Amino acid sequence: MLYSLARNWWWFALRGGLAILFGILIVAVPSAGALAVMWLIAAYALAFGVVLLALAFRLREFASRGTPSATA
């Protein structure tokens, strides 16, 4: 796992740079920062909702197969 993180170091650098830019935006223009936070929360909620719906349908298919329980 550490090798995978080291290989993709640029993701961390990109996220750090975006966080700094976002912080500057919030300090410079608080209303724009609030709007950006609203958009981030909305995007997160939509993505999380899609993932949960997909998981629910996969679990429904899994349950309909009649697989034995893991405790047996």
N, C-alpha and C positions, 0 to 999 in steps of 0.2 A: 504494500500500500504506500509506503514512503517513497518508493521508486516512482510510482504513478504520480504522486504529488510533486516530486522533484522534476519529473518530465514535463508537467503542465504548470510550471512556475509562472508563466505569463498570465494565466487566469487570475492568480492572486495579485499580480501587478496591475492588471486591468481593473479589477474590483477595487483595489486601493486607490487608483487614480480617479475612478468614478466617484468613490466616496468623498475624496477631497473636493472634487468639483461640485458635488452635491452640497457639501458643507459650505463652500464659498457662496453658492447660490442662495442658500437659506440665510446666510448673514447679510448678503447684499440686497436681496429682494425677498423679504419674508412671505409676501403673498404668493409669489411664484414658488417658493419652497413648500408652502402649504398645498398648493395645487399639485406639485410634483408628488408629494406624499400621498395625496388622494389618488392620483393615477397609479402609483405603486401598489397601494392597498387594493385598488380595484383590479389591477392585473393579477395580483397574487390570488385574490378571491376567485376570479374566473379560472385561472389555471388549476387551483386546488379543487374547485368544483368539478372540472372536467376529469381530473385524475380520480376523484372519489366516485364519480359516476361510472367510469371505466372499471374501477375496482369492484364496484357493486355488481355490475353485469358479469364480470369474470367469476366472482364468488357465487352468484346465482347459478351459473353453469356448473361450477364445481360441486355445489350442493345438490343439484339435480341429478348428478351421476350416481348418487347413492354410495359414495365412497365410505369405507369403514372409518370409525373414529381413530384418532392417533393414540388414544389411551389403551386400546385393546391389544 
